[in-house]
Amino acid sequence: MKVGDLVRKRWGRIEPHEQGTVGLVMGFVSVANDGAFPMLTGQWALIMYPGHRPCRYRKQEFKVIN
């Protein structure tokens, strides 16, 4: 997965605007462990869907389709 790829969500919580829709990878964000929320650490992908602002998701939740 790299910036500019078209992706489709394959598992996890799928919102109505994500169902059957293609998203665009806008970039990546790394979150360091601050001790309070260890499950939120690691690398996240910024995915944008049509009509919505980019949100952070785990890279494993998506399948590259292009």
N, C-alpha and C positions, 0 to 999 in steps of 0.2 A: 504494500500500500504506500502510495506517495501522493504528494500534493497534486491536485488536479484530477485524480482518479474518480470515476463514478462508482458508487457503492450501493449495495442493497443490504438492509438489516436482516440478519438471518436468525438471531435469537435474542433473548432478553425481553424487557418490556417494550412492546411495539405500540407507539401512540398512533391514533388515527391518521395523522398527517404523514407518518412514516410507512404505513401499510401500502405495499405495492408501488411505492415511489422511490425514485433514484435520488440519492444524496451526493453531494460534491465534497471531497476532502479539501479543506481550506488550510490545514496546517496541523502541527502537533504541539502538545504542551506536556512538559515533565513536571510532576509534583513530587516534592521531597517529603520524607517522613518527618513530621513534626511531633510525633508521639501521641497526638490526640486521636487521629483517625488513620490508622495504618492501612486500612482497606482502600483509601483514596490515593495512595502513593503509586508512582509508576508513570508510564507514558500514556497519554490520552490523545485521541484524534479529535480535531474540530471538524464536525460535519454540518453542512448547511443544506436544508431542504427548501424547496421553493416556497416563498412567502413567510419564512421563519428565519430567525437569526441563528448563527452558528452555535452549536452546543457541544460539550465534551462527552465523548463516548469511549469505551474500551475498544481498542483496535480489533480484538477477537470477535466482537459482535457483528462484524461486517464481512461481506464477500465482495471482492472487486469484480465488476462486470464488464469493464472495457479492456 
